[in-house]
Amino acid sequence: MPSILESICLIMIAGETVLGTWISGFIALVNCIDWIKSRKLSLVNFLLMNLGLSRICLLWIMLINGMSSILDTIKAIHILGQLWMTASYSSISFVTCLNIFYFLKIAHFSHPLFLWLRWRIKRVILMILLGSLVIFLFLTLPLREEFKNDFIRSMERKEEKNHTGIFQMKTSQFINVYILPYLGPFILLIMSLISCFLLILSLWRHICQMHLNATGSKDANTEAHIRVMGWMFSFLFFIILYYLGISITTLISSMAGKRQMDLLGIAISGFYPSGHSLILILGNRKLRHAYLWMQQQALFCLRGRKP
């Protein structure tokens, strides 16, 4: 039977999955409908739609992973870990491209490199996606598969001996299992953080200039820039939570009797795909208007009236 902490974590994971599926599904559906209506798929719509779909997959894999950890099935946990890594890698690839897209579109820098990237924004985004796919197919997956059997055998030997400490792993195995497969996501994360930092810096400089030149109260542009900065800080907060949870889950995977911490790590990670998707809805005018329209229709239906 699950303990009280394990039950609380499972309830949290289930709630995050339901809420995150609804929010991410809404993002994907709105952009899909817009694509069908206009018969054109813009770059930002493409990124948002695929980000929503990848996060739905990520949330459900995390939920199944949490439920499987209760059963403590080594092979099932490893397979789900592979799926989790795939969905996570896909999600971080699309969110990195989205952050870089907003950075190149909104930020103001006179550096020639920035201007060169802005003029070729579509090509830059497509090259990042292609590079992410190549790294995943030729670095991440092969390394994980190469050491899969060694990992399973080591864990089974650990269970047979009823060992409660950290099982022994060679340095080369540790690097190939825990370091190299995460090199791609780490590079994408660094790119995303740099783009967020530079965008915040650009917006902050612009706000300071507007305050110096302003003759009255805050105008719409200043408030819009402050909102964008808030969204960027929100992303940084959620992504830190996500990787904190992943770090807990990854380190715990080499220990026995730590099921509670494993579930806690998954629960902490679940805040990111749900919370950041909600931030995207609030920060995107089209998504926000679609949500308000849907909310209005729901209120009319509850009152038994037609709009």
N, C-alpha and C positions, 0 to 999 in steps of 0.2 A: 504493500500500500504506500502511495506517495505521502510524504510528510506534509506538514502545514505549509512550509516554505515552498516546497515543490508544487503543491496545489495552487498557491497564490501565483507563482511564476507561470504555471500552465494557463491559468485564467487570464493573466496579463497578455501572454503570447496569443491566446485565442482572440481576445479583444482587439489587440493590435492588428491581427490578421483580418478580422471582419471589417474593422474601420479602414485599414489601409487598402483592402481590396476594393471597398466602395469608392474611396477617394481616387486611387490610382485608376480604377476602371472608369470613373467619371472623366478623368483627364484623357484617357485613351479614346473613349467614346466620343467626346466632344470634338477632338481633332480628327477622328475618323469620319464623323458626319460632315465636318467642314471640308474634308478631302473629297467626299462623294458629291457634295453640293457644288463646289467650285471646280471639281475635276482637276485640281492642281494641289500638289503637296509641297508646301513651303518647307524650308530647312528647319525652322523652329517647330513647325507642326510635326515633322518627321521625328525630331528628337523627343518631343513631349509624348507623342503616341507610343514610341518604343520604350521610353523610360517608364511610362505607366504600366505597360505590359510586362516588362522585366521585373518591376517591383511587385506585381501581383504574384508572379512565379516565385520571387524571393521570399515573400511573406509566407506563402503556403509551404515552401520547403522548410523554412524555419519552424513552422508549427509542427510539421511531421517529424522534423529532427528532434524537437523537444519531446514529443510523445514517444519517439523511439528510444530516447535516452532513458526513459523510465523502464523500458523493457531491457535495456543494456545489451542489445544485440550488436556485436562488433562489426560484422560485415554490413549490416543495414546502416549503421551509423557512418561507416566509411563511404558507402554509395551516396548517402544523403549529403555527406560532406563534399563529395565531388559535385553534386548538383547545386549545393549551396554556393560553392566557389564559382561555378559557371554563371549562376543567376546574379551573384554579387558582382562579378567581373563585368557582366553585361550592363548592370545598373550603373556602376561607377564610370563605365566608358561613356554612356549617354549623358550622365549628369556632368561629367567633365567637359564634354563637347558643348553642352548647354551653357555652362558657366563661361567657357571661352567665347561662345557666340555672343552672350550678353556683354562680356568685357569688350570685345571688338566693336560692338554696335553702340554701346553707351559711353565708354570711357573716352577721354580727350587727352591725347598725347601727341606731341609733334615729332617724336622720334621716327626716323625713316623706317625702322623695322616694324614699328606698330602700324604705320600707314601702309606698308607693303602687305602686312597680314590682313589689314582691314579690306584692302582692295581685292584680296583673294580669299575672302572668308569662307566661301563654300568649298573651295579646294582644300583649305586648311582643315576644316571639319571632317571632310571625307578622308583626308590622309590620316588624321588621328584615329578615326574609326577603323580604317584599313590596317594601320599599324597595330592597333589594339588586338584586332583579330589575328594577325600574324603572330604576335607575341603569345597569345593564348593558345593557338594551335600548335606552335612549334617549341614553346618553352614550358608553359604552365601544365598543360595536359600530359605531355610525355613524361615530365619529371614526377608528377603525381602517380602516374600509372607504373612507372619503373620501380618505385619504392612501396607500392600498395601491398604486395604480398609480404614483404619484410615487416611492414607495420602491423599487418593482421597477425602474423605469426608471433611477433614480439608481444602483442597485447594478449594473445591466447596463452602464451607461456607465463605471462604475468598473472593471469587469472588462475592458472593451474597451481601456481605456487602460493596463491592467496597473498600476494605481495601488495602492500599498501603504499609504497613509496613511488618515486618517479622511476619508471623502467629505463634501463640503460639503452642508450642509442649512441652510435658512433657520431663523431663530429661531422663527417661527410654526409651521413644520413640525415642528421638534423638540418644541415644547410640545404640539402636537396628537398626535404619534406616541408620545412617551415620557413625557409628564407627565399630560395629561388622561385618557387611557384607564386610567391606574393610580390615579386619584383615588378611585374606589370601593373597590378593594382596600386603599388606604391608610387610608381612613376606617374600614373594617372592622377592619384591623389595630390601629389606635389604640384602638377600642372593646374589642377583645380584650385588648390589653395593659393598659388601664385596669381592666377587670374582674379580670384576673389579679392586678394589683398590689393592688387593694382587698381581694380575697379573701385574699391572703397577709398583708396588714396585719391583717385581722380575725382570721385564725387565729393570727397571732403574738401579738396582744393577748390572745386567749383562752388560749393556752398559758402566757403569763406570769402571768395571773390564776390559772390552775390550779396552777402551780408555787408561787405564794404561799400558796394555800389547801391545798395537798396536805400530807398527814401521812405518806405513805409513798412507795413507788416510783411510777413512771409507771403511770397507768391506761390502759384501752383507748381512752378518748376522746383522751387526749394523743397516743398513738401514731397514732391515726387522723388527727388534725390534722396531725401531722408528715408522714405519708405524702401527704396532700393537698398540702401545701406543696412536697414533693418533686416531685409530678406537675406542679404549676404551673411550678416552675423548669425542669423538663425540657421543658415546652412552649415556654417562652421560649428555651431553648437551641436547640431544633430549628427554631423559626420564624426565629431569627436566621440559622441556617445556610441555610435555604431562600431567604430574601431576599438573602443574600450571593451565593448561586449565581445567582439570577435577575439580580442587578445585574451580575455578570460576563458572563452570557450576553447581556443586553440591550445593554450597552456595546460588547461585542465584535461585535454584529451590524452595526455601522456601520464595521467595519474589515476589511481583507483579510489573508489569511495568518495568521489567528488561530484556526484550527480546534481546536487543542489546548486553548486557554483556553475555547472554547465548550463542548467536551466536559467539561472540568473543572468548569465552572459547573453543567452538568446533573447531574454526579455528586454535587456538593456539595448541590444542591437535593433529590436523591433521598433523602437521609437523613431529611428531615422527614416525608413521608407514611408511610414505613416505621417509623421510630423512634417517632413520636408515636402511631401506631396500636397499637404494642406497649405503650406506656405506658397507653393507654386500656384495654387488656385487663387489665393488672395492677391498674389502679385501679378497675375496675368489678366488683362482687362477682359479678353474674350471668355476665359474660363470663369471669371468672377461674374460676368453678366449672365452666362449660361446657368451658373449655380443659383443666382438670384431669381432668374426666370423659373427654374425648376422648383425652387422654394415657394414662389408665388403660386404656381400651379398646384403644388401639394396643399397649400393653405385653402385654395378655392375648392379642391376636392374634399377636404376635411369639413368644410362648411356647407358642402352640398350645393355649391353654386358654380356656375360657369364663368369663366373670366370675361 
